């Protein structure tokens, strides 16, 4: 049976207004809570001695991805697997293009000069992100373009590996660096050589 909102123009206009109001309210609350989360994470990292780089790659990345994960879970449970995948991919494109582009535009406009984005510190995460994108395509193709529990476990394992790598590289363990400096230096050289070749 067709949805009544699809049949009556008046109902469609009312539904459109309601959806716009709900989206604006949701965006406002997400903005407020995101600001508070970033502020609390920065203060906690300062108190605990955790580098901002590590807080951004782990705590803030996980915190800002929770709404995307919940919405993907909800639509996947409704049998809309394509929408779940497109939500994740679309939100990442949105985060990279608008989530980085708009703040950098504002910062550069206010300062009157280009904004320094971390230099070489950003190159390694960017290459890891590109590698994970290629791996994601390979994994989905290997599973026959179907979302299965096995693929979910594999993706969760890769997320744990990524988080463990960042924590091990940037955090200090009781016995010293979790990942030796010579290992990270050698990997950084490989990443820089690969970026220079491209």
C-alpha positions in Angstrom: 0.0 0.0 0.0 1.3 3.4 -1.0 2.3 5.9 1.7 -0.4 8.6 2.1 2.3 11.2 2.0 3.1 10.2 -1.5 -0.5 10.7 -2.7 -1.6 13.9 -1.1 0.3 17.1 -2.1 -0.7 18.8 1.2 0.7 15.9 3.2 3.9 16.0 1.1 4.4 19.7 1.9 3.8 19.0 5.6 6.2 16.1 5.6 8.8 18.1 3.8 8.6 20.9 6.4 8.8 18.4 9.2 11.8 16.7 7.7 13.6 20.0 7.3 12.9 21.1 10.9 14.1 17.7 12.2 17.3 17.9 10.1 18.0 21.5 11.4 17.4 20.5 15.0 19.5 17.3 14.7 22.4 19.3 13.0 22.3 21.9 15.8 22.5 19.2 18.5 25.3 17.4 16.7 27.2 20.6 16.4 26.8 21.4 20.1 27.7 17.9 21.3 30.6 17.7 18.9 32.1 20.9 20.2 31.7 19.7 23.8 33.3 16.3 22.9 36.3 17.9 21.2 36.8 20.3 24.1 36.5 17.5 26.7 38.8 15.3 24.7 41.4 18.0 24.4 41.3 18.7 28.2 41.4 15.0 29.0 44.4 14.5 26.7 46.2 17.5 28.3 45.6 16.2 31.8 46.5 12.6 30.9 49.5 13.6 28.8 48.1 12.0 25.6 49.2 13.7 22.4 46.5 15.6 20.4 47.4 13.6 17.3 46.6 10.3 19.1 43.4 11.7 20.6 42.2 12.8 17.2 43.0 9.5 15.5 41.3 7.4 18.2 38.9 9.1 20.7 37.5 11.8 18.4 37.4 9.6 15.3 35.4 7.0 17.2 33.1 9.6 18.9 32.2 11.4 15.7 31.6 8.1 13.8 29.1 6.7 16.3 26.1 8.4 14.6 27.1 7.0 11.3 27.5 3.6 12.8 24.1 3.7 14.4 22.3 4.9 11.3 24.1 2.2 9.2 23.0 -0.5 11.7 19.4 0.7 11.7 19.1 0.7 7.9 21.0 -2.6 7.6 18.5 -4.2 10.0 15.7 -3.0 7.7 17.3 -4.9 4.8 18.7 -1.8 3.1 22.3 -2.9 2.8 23.1 -0.5 -0.1 22.0 2.5 2.0 24.2 1.4 4.9 27.3 1.1 2.7 26.5 4.4 0.9 26.0 6.1 4.2 29.4 5.2 5.4 31.2 6.0 2.1 29.2 9.3 1.7 29.9 10.5 5.2 33.6 9.9 4.8 33.7 11.9 1.6 31.7 14.6 3.3 34.1 14.6 6.3 37.1 14.9 4.1 35.8 17.5 1.7 33.6 19.7 3.9 34.8 18.7 7.3 38.4 19.7 6.4 37.8 22.2 3.7 35.5 24.5 5.6 37.6 24.8 8.8 40.7 25.3 6.8 39.0 27.9 4.7 37.9 29.8 7.8 41.3 29.5 9.5 43.2 30.6 6.5 40.8 33.5 5.9 41.0 34.7 9.5 44.8 34.4 9.6 45.4 35.8 6.2 47.9 33.1 5.3 47.8 29.4 4.5 47.0 27.1 7.4 49.7 24.6 8.2 48.1 21.1 8.4 50.7 19.2 10.3 53.2 18.6 7.4 54.7 15.1 7.4 52.6 13.9 10.3 49.5 13.8 8.1 51.1 11.9 5.3 51.2 8.6 7.1 47.5 8.5 8.1 46.5 9.6 4.6 48.5 6.7 3.0 47.0 4.3 5.6 43.5 5.7 4.7 44.2 5.1 1.0 45.4 1.6 1.8 42.3 0.8 3.8 40.1 2.0 1.0 41.8 -0.3 -1.5 41.6 -3.2 1.1 37.9 -2.4 1.6 37.2 -2.8 -2.1 39.2 -6.0 -2.3 37.4 -7.4 0.8 33.9 -6.6 -0.5 34.8 -8.1 -3.9 36.2 -11.2 -2.2 32.9 -11.7 -0.3 30.9 -11.5 -3.5 29.6 -7.9 -2.9 27.5 -9.2 0.0 27.5 -8.0 3.6 28.2 -11.1 5.7 29.1 -11.6 9.4 32.5 -12.8 8.3 33.2 -9.6 6.5 32.0 -7.7 9.6 34.5 -9.5 11.8 37.3 -8.9 9.4 36.6 -5.2 9.2 36.4 -5.0 13.0 39.7 -6.7 13.2 41.3 -4.2 10.8 39.9 -1.4 12.9 41.5 -2.9 16.0 44.8 -3.2 14.1 44.6 0.4 13.1 43.8 1.6 16.6 46.5 -0.6 18.1 49.1 0.8 15.6 48.3 4.4 16.5 48.3 3.8 20.2 51.5 1.8 20.0 53.2 4.4 18.0 52.2 7.6 19.8 51.7 6.3 23.4 54.5 5.6 25.9 54.4 2.1 27.5 55.8 1.5 31.0 58.9 -0.1 29.4 59.4 2.5 26.7 58.0 3.1 23.3 55.4 0.4 22.4 56.7 0.5 18.8 60.5 1.2 18.5 61.5 4.5 16.9 63.6 2.7 14.2 60.5 0.8 13.0 58.4 3.9 12.7 61.2 5.8 11.1 61.7 3.1 8.5 58.0 2.9 7.8 57.8 6.7 7.5 60.7 6.6 4.9 58.7 4.0 2.9 55.6 6.1 3.0 57.5 9.2 1.9 59.2 7.3 -0.9 55.8 6.0 -2.1 54.3 9.5 -2.0 57.2 11.0 -3.9 56.9 8.3 -6.5 53.2 9.2 -7.0 
